[in-house]
Structures are given as C-alpha cells and as structure tokens.
Amino acid sequence: MLCRYTAAGFKGKKIYLAYTVNAMFRINDMLEDGEQIMELIDGKGDDGFRRFCKVVSIMAGCGAQARESEGFPRPEMPQEDELYYGMQPAEYMKLKREAVNAILLGYGREVIDEEEEVDLELAEMEKK
C-alpha cells in the first residue's frame, strides 16, 4: 500500500504532508508530559507556533519521500525556520487543517471535508 498524504500550499508551492511511523515517533518525542499531538498542531503563542512549524516540517519531509517513492520528482519541503519566518496567516490556517488531515490519513481514516471547519478540541476528544 502506498503512503497516504495530503497537499497544502506554502509560498505559492504545493507541499505534501504525510503522517508516517517516522513522523509519529519524531513528533511524539516533541510531546511534553501529558500533551497530545493536537495540542502541538493548535500551537498557541510563539513557542507553540515554533513547535507547529517543526511538526509541519517533519510531515513535509515524509510527504516528499512518499511522493518520490511513487515516481514523482522530489517536491520541495520547507524547513522549520522557513515556515516560522515566512508563513502567512491564511497559509497557517490551511496548514493546520491539512496537518490534521495527514494524521487522520496516517491512521487510515478519511480526510475532513475541506469546506468544513476543524475543531481541534473535538478531534482530540473523539480520539480518546
């Protein structure tokens, strides 16, 4: 089975986000005591936004690898600092939604409708 991923935009280019086992372990290593992955994606404040950028960077690296393994040219993948310093508010909102979608796809669930708002707290409660 091929890796499932989702596409998002950053600086006018398409990036691919995949929540693979590699991404799962690397992101889980970032979690603080009792913290859940959805809290990382919600990224409140400057420190939270920095951590969100790292999560997106990790999933973009896994997504780029997935695309390359399917025979596509390896897409560009933004690094944490590039995301942190260059992300626009509209991109931020879309990347948050696609990060949640990538996680759902990683666990074999279908993605959320693009027009539907993502309630991160509800998603976390449903996960439990």
C-alpha positions in Angstrom: 0.0 0.0 0.0 1.3 3.4 -0.9 1.7 6.1 1.8 -1.3 8.4 2.2 -0.7 12.1 2.3 -2.4 15.4 1.8 -1.4 18.5 -0.1 -1.1 22.0 1.2 0.2 25.3 -0.1 3.2 27.3 1.2 4.7 30.3 -0.6 2.7 29.5 -3.7 4.1 26.0 -3.9 2.5 22.7 -3.1 3.9 20.7 -0.2 2.8 17.2 0.8 2.2 16.2 4.4 2.4 12.5 5.5 2.0 11.1 9.0 4.1 8.0 8.8 5.6 5.9 11.6 8.8 8.0 11.3 6.8 11.2 11.7 4.8 9.7 14.5 7.8 8.8 16.6 9.6 12.1 15.9 6.5 14.1 16.8 5.8 12.0 19.8 9.4 12.8 21.0 8.4 16.5 21.0 5.4 16.0 23.3 5.7 17.2 26.9 4.2 15.3 29.8 0.5 14.7 29.2 0.5 16.7 25.9 -1.4 15.4 22.9 -0.4 15.8 19.2 -3.5 18.0 18.6 -2.1 20.5 21.1 1.1 20.7 19.0 -0.9 21.4 15.9 -3.0 24.0 17.7 0.2 25.8 18.5 -0.7 28.7 20.7 1.7 31.5 21.3 5.2 32.0 19.8 6.6 28.8 21.3 3.6 26.8 20.2 3.8 28.2 16.6 7.5 27.3 16.5 6.7 23.7 17.5 3.8 23.6 14.9 6.4 24.6 12.3 8.6 21.7 13.3 5.7 19.3 13.1 4.8 20.5 9.6 8.5 20.3 8.5 8.6 16.7 9.7 5.4 15.7 7.9 6.6 17.6 4.8 9.8 15.6 4.7 7.8 12.3 5.0 5.4 13.6 2.3 8.3 14.4 0.0 9.7 10.9 0.5 6.3 9.4 -0.2 5.9 11.4 -3.5 9.4 10.4 -4.6 8.7 6.7 -3.9 5.7 7.0 -6.2 7.9 8.1 -9.0 7.3 11.8 -8.8 10.1 14.3 -8.7 11.0 15.0 -5.0 9.0 18.1 -4.1 10.4 21.0 -2.1 9.9 20.7 1.6 10.1 23.7 3.8 12.3 23.7 6.8 11.2 24.7 10.3 12.8 28.2 10.1 11.4 28.9 6.6 7.9 28.1 7.9 8.4 30.0 11.1 9.6 33.2 9.5 7.7 33.1 6.2 4.2 31.7 6.8 1.2 33.9 6.1 -1.9 33.8 8.4 -4.0 32.3 5.6 -1.4 29.6 5.0 -1.3 28.9 8.7 -5.0 28.1 8.9 -4.8 25.8 5.9 -1.7 24.1 7.1 -3.3 23.4 10.4 -6.3 21.8 8.7 -4.0 19.7 6.4 -1.8 18.6 9.3 -4.9 17.2 11.0 -6.0 15.5 7.7 -2.5 14.0 7.3 -2.7 12.5 10.8 -6.2 11.1 10.0 -4.9 9.6 6.8 -1.9 8.1 8.6 -4.3 6.2 10.8 -6.4 5.1 7.9 -9.3 7.5 8.3 -10.8 9.6 5.6 -9.9 13.3 5.4 -12.2 16.0 6.7 -14.2 18.0 4.1 -12.1 21.0 3.0 -15.0 23.4 3.5 -15.7 22.1 7.0 -14.0 23.9 9.9 -11.7 21.8 12.0 -12.5 21.7 15.7 -9.2 20.6 17.2 -10.6 20.0 20.7 -13.5 17.9 19.3 -11.0 15.9 17.2 -8.9 15.3 20.3 -12.0 14.2 22.3 -13.1 11.8 19.6 -9.6 10.3 19.5 -9.9 9.3 23.2 
